Amino acid sequence: MNPAIGRFGAPGANRSWRLATLLALMTGAVPASGLAAQTIAITGATIYPVSGPRIDQGTIVVRDGRILAVGAGVAIPAGARVIQAQGKVVTPGLIHSESALGLGVGRSLAEETDEEYTAVGGTSDGEQSGDINAAFNVSAGMDANAVNIPIARMGGITTALAMPTNGLIAGQGIAIRLLGGTLDDILVRSPVVMVADLSDRTRSAGGGSRAGALARLRQVLLDAQTLRRRRGDFDQNRIQPLSAPAEQLEALYPVLDGQLPLYIRARRQSDIENAIKLGRDFGIRVILRSAAEAWRVAPELARAGVPVVVDTRDNVPSFDGLRARSDNATLLKAAGVTVILAGQDPGGQMNLRFEAGHAVRNGMRWDDALEAITLAPARAFGLMDRGSLEPGKVADLVLWSGDPLDFAAGAELVLIGGQEAPLTNRMTELRERYRTLPPRY
């Protein structure tokens, strides 16, 4: 049984309605006219809207999948399902910005196997061979009912970016909501980013050197501009051969137009500086990921308006980031950089909130750390109807037993688009199945 239903069901609630709801949650078949149309009021909680100050003894009302009202003196509509939440905490649903959720394995963004089929090779739908894969979109390979999705959801994650992982230009990432069902049920936006890589991993794309990889990426962008300007000449074979097939170059038009950010993995200071210059030279939006040495160029990143996605536990020096340090996120935030936190912990998709806790441990303000896993990624990736608790926004929110950045707390209720998501997964099902073993004979 979903513990959230047992704990928070309104007194005197209709038993048949609750049974139907439970069955729908267990099967994932929650109709749009069902839970999303329900009016829910969570009251008495400490609410962190993120877009504004903390609200003590607050109330948040959800109707038709959207936030209707939030505040300290909000009236509860007649007929609403009321959840008494004294001593508990409400935050927006968390947004995971570096994920292979629903895409099987292969390499994760940390070059590790962090998904469900870790013993089986060739099961990744998040990568494609070749160096230039701009036209590749991971949505076609998405498994909306992958077993890692409910695991992440139990960690309070309601939205995730599913990313391709291979190539100098790996392809198009998408934004999904962690419900289950079909691709149409979970897809929030496609594409949401174009993924590129200027780290040590892609030196081979430039003949074995970082400078060569950067030069090739620049040439691909230049050729995309040329193709758009001289498409007629191209069709008549009246221009020099281009650096990539036409369909790959055409997929870069939204990047050149500023509609789609180029999400670049770059760890060394020199690679980060090259990424900043690339964005400036082509007039494109850049978001950095990994960025182990970003703290060394924090003022430049702030001036360029480049958001940075940081793994707070990426503090072990390597040849691709000799100056990695634990307070990278703190130093970037202090310099005025938009900081987003995302973990690369194998098997730890549900541990995003602990990345934020680790940032607090290393000097970041608690409120800033919460923003870095909610509103900051929503703004950076164009998901403006998510990331904070404001009237009119999508009702993605989590009710926590205590401080969400603390190991001792847990998610007790997760709403995604106003729908109550089940807080069970394959691991909890196995635990319950074998909790009581038959006597041995």
N, C-alpha and C positions, 0 to 999 in steps of 0.2 A: 504493500500500500504506500502511496505517496505520503511521506510524513507531513508535508505541508498541508494536505487536505485534512489528515487526522488532527493536526494540532490547531489549525486555524479555521476549520469549518464553523460557520455561524451556527449558534444554538438554534435548534428547531429547524435546521435546513431540511429540505425535502430529501428523503432518503433515496428515492429513485433518481432524482437529479444528480445526487452525489455519485451514485453507482454508475450512471451513464458517463459522468465526467471522468471517473476513474478509468473506465474501460477505454474511453477515448484517449486519455493520456498514455495508457499502457500500450496502445496500438499505434500511437502517433497520429491517429485520424481525428484531429480536432477541427471541426468545421469552422469556417470563418464567421458564421452566424452564431457560434456557440460561445466559447470562452471570451473571444475577442469582443463580443457584444455585451459582455457582462460588466456591470459597474462594481468596482472594487474600491474600498477605502481602507487604507492602512493608517492607523492613528496611534498617537502616543510615542512615536519613534523619534530618534534623533536623525534628521534628514540632512544629507549633504547634496544640495542641488548641483554643486561644482561651479555653476555659472553665477552663484551668489553665496552669501554667508550661510553658515550652518543654521538649521532650524531646530530648536529644542522643543520637545513635546509637539511635534508637527503632525500634519495629516496630509496625505497625498491621495487624490481621487483619480481613478482610471476609468475611462468609458470608451467603448468602441475602438479599443486598441491604442488610444491616445491618452496623454495626461490631461485631465480636465482642470485640476486645480492642485496647488501645493502651497502650504503655509502653516502658520501657527493657529489661525482661527478659522480654518476652512470648514464650512458646513458640510455634513455628510448627507448625500441625496437619499431620499426615501427609497427603500428596497435594495440598497447597496449591500453587498457582502462586506461585512466589517471585520477587519483583522486588528485585534488589539496587540500592539507591539511595544509596550513600555519596556525600556531597558535595551531595546534593539536598535539597529542602525539600518537606514535605507540609503542606497547609493544608486547612481545610474548603472546599467549593465556595463560590464567591462568590455573593452575592444582590444582584441589581439591583433597586432600589426605585423607579425612575422609567423606565418602559419602554413602548414601543409595539411590542415584538417580536411578530411574527405578525399584526399588525393593518394592514399596508399603511402608507400615508403619511398625507396630511392634515397637520395640525399635530402636531408633537411637543410635549412638555411645555415646550419652550423656544420654541414657535412657529416651528419650523424643520422642514424636510423631512429626516428622518434615517433613512428606511427604503428599501426596495428599488426602489420605483417612482417615483423622485423627479421624473421628467419628465411624469408622467401625473396629471392632476387627477381628483378624485372617486374615488380608490382607497382611501380610509381606511375601515376598519371599526371605528375606535376613537372615532368621534364621531357625534353625532346632533344635528339642528337643535333649537332651542328652548332655554330657559333652565333648566327643571326636568326632568331626565331620570333621576330616581332609580331608576326601574324598568329602565333600560337596562343590560344586562350584556354585556360585550364578548365573552364566550365563544362566542356564536353566530357571530361573525365571525372567529374565530381560525383561522389557517392553521398547522396543526401542523408543516408542512414548509416554512415560509417561509425564503427564502435567508439572512435575517439571523440566524436562530437558530444555525446552525453557526458563523457569524462570531463571535457573542458567546461561544459555547462555547469557542472557541479562546483566548479571553481568560480562561478559568477560571471563567466564569459558569455555574452549574448550575441556579439558580432565578432567576426574574424575576417582577416584578409587571407585568402588562399592564394599562394604564390607559386609560379614556376621557378625552377632552381638551376637550370643548366644553360650555359652559353654567355657570351659577351652581352647579347641582348636575349634574355631568357624567354620573354613573352609577356603576356597580359595577365595581371592578377585581378581577382574578383573579390567582392565583399559578400559575405553570406551571414545569415542569422542562424543560430544554432538550435533549430527546432527539429528538423527531420521531415520526412515525407517525400516530396519530389524536388527536382531542381527549381521548379517555379516557386515552390513553397519557401525555399531557403534563400534564393538569390535576392540580394539587395541592390547590387549595382555591378554591371559587367560591360567593359573593363573599368577598373578603378585606378590602376597604375600600369605603367610599362616598366618591367624589371630589367635592370642592367647590372653589370658586375665589372668593377675596375680593381678588384683585389688580386691577390697572388693566384687565385684559382683560374684566372683567364689569361695569363701570360701567353699561353699557347696560341690564343687567337691573334696575337700580334707577332708571331714568329719567335716566341720565347721571352719577350721582354714586356715590361709594363708600358714603356713608351710606345711600343708597337701596338699594344692593345688599345691604348688611348687614341693613337693615330687612326686605327681602323674604325673605332667608334665615331670619331669625328667625320671620317670619310663617308660612312654610312648615312649620317645625318645630312651631310652636304649633298649626297646623291639623292636622298629623299627630296630635298629642296629642288634639285635639278630635274628630277622626274616630274614633279608637280608643274614646274615652269615650262618644261619642254616635252610634255606627254606626246604631242603629235609627232615630234621628231623621233622620240623613242619608238613609237609604233611603226614608223617608217625606217627604223634602223639607221637613223642619221646622227646618232650621238655615240660617243665612246662607250664601251661596256661599263656597266655600273657594278658597284661592289657587292650587291645583293639582288636577288630576284625582285621583280616589280611588286609582287604581293607583299613582300616583307617591307619594302620601302614605303608603300602606300599605308601600311599599318602604323607608320610613324607620323603621319600627318597630324593626328590629334595631339601628339607631343609637341610638334613644331608650332601648333596653333595655341599652345598653352592650356588646352582642354584636359590633358592627361599628364600627370607628373611623371618624370623619369626617376624611378626608385633605384638608386645606385648603391650597391655594396662597395664600400671603400673603407679600409682600416688604417692605413698609413697616413701620416700628415700630408705627404706629397700627393697621394691619390685623392685625398679630401680636397686639397687645394685645386687639383686638376678638375675635380667634379664641380667645384664652385665656378671656376673659369669657364667650363663647358656650358653651364647654365647661363652665364652672363653673355658669352659669345653668341649663343643661338637664341637667346631670349626665351628659354624654356624653364619650366618649374622643376626644381630638383628637390628630392627628399633623400637624405642619406640614411643608410642602415649599417649596423655594426659599429663603424667609426670609432675604433678603440683609441685613436690619438686625436679625436676631435677637440678635446679640451685645449690642445696646443694652439688651435686656430679659432677659438670660440668667438672672439670679436668679429672676425671676418665672416663667420657663419651668421652671426646676428645681423650684421650689416646687409648681407645678401638675402636675408629672410629664408634661410634653408632650414627646415625642420630636421631633426636628427633622431633616429630610432636607436636606442641604446639598450644593450644587455648589461644590467648592473653587475652581474657576476663575471663579466668578461674582463678579468683583471690579471690574467696570467700572460706575461710577456711572450711573444712569439716573433718569428722573423717577419710576420705580416703585421706586427704591432708591438714593437719593443717597449713602448711607453704606455701600455695599458695600465689603468688604475681604477680603483673601486669607486672613486668619487667623480668619475667622468661626467655623469649626469648632473651632479650638484654644481660643478664648475660651469657647465654649459648653461644651466638655468640661471645662474648668477650673472652670466654675461648677456642674458636676454635672448638666448636661443630657445626656440620651441622644442621641448624635449618630450619624446614619446618613449615609453618603456615597453620592452617586449623580450621575453625570454627565449632561449634556445636550449632549454633543458630537455634532454631526451626523455620522452614519456611524460613530460611535465606540462602539457598544455593547460592543465588546470591550475598551474602555479603562478600565473601572471601576477596575481596580487602580492605574492611574496617577492617578486622582482621590485615592486613598489616599496615593500617593507625594507628590502635590502638598501634601496636608495635612501630611505629615511635614516637607516642605520649609518649611512655614510654622508649625512649632512643635509639632505634635501628636506624641505618643509613637508609635513604630512599632507597638507592641502595640495601642494604642487605635485606630489607623487600620485595622489588620486587623480588629479587632472591629467597626468601623463598616461593614464590607462583608460581614460574616458573621453573628455572633451577635446584634449589636444589631438589625438588621432582622428576624431570625428571631423575636426576642422581641417586638418592637413589632407585628409583623403576625400573631402567633399561630402561627408555623411552628416550634413548639418541638421538633420531631423533626429539625431541621436547624440549621446554623449553627455547630456545634462538633464536635470529634472525641471522642465519648464512646461507650462500649459501649451498644448498643441503639438508637442513632440511625441514621437513614438514611445509607447509605454514599455520600454526596456528598463527594468529595474530589478534590484536584488535586495531582499530583506536578510540581514546578517544577524547572527546571535550576539555579535560584539564587534570589535574593531576589525574591519575586513582585511587589514594588512597584518593581522596577528595570527599565528598558527593556531591559537586556541579557539578562534571563531570559525564559523562555517555558514554557508548559505542555507537558509531555511525556506526561502521562497524565491523563485525566479520567474519573473514575467517577461515574455518576449512578445512584443506587439500586443500586450494586454493578455496574452494567453499564458496560463500557468504551465510551466514546463516541468516534466517529471524529474525528480532528483534521484534517479536510479541510473545505473549503467551495468555493463557486463560484469564488472568487478563486484559491485554490490549484490548482483543477482547470484553470483557464485558464492559469495560469503554467506548469503541467506540459505542457499541450497545446502551448503555443507556445515552450517552452524551446529546442527545436531546430527551426529552420525549414528547409524544403527549399531546396536551392540555387536561386538565381535563374537563369533562362534568358534 
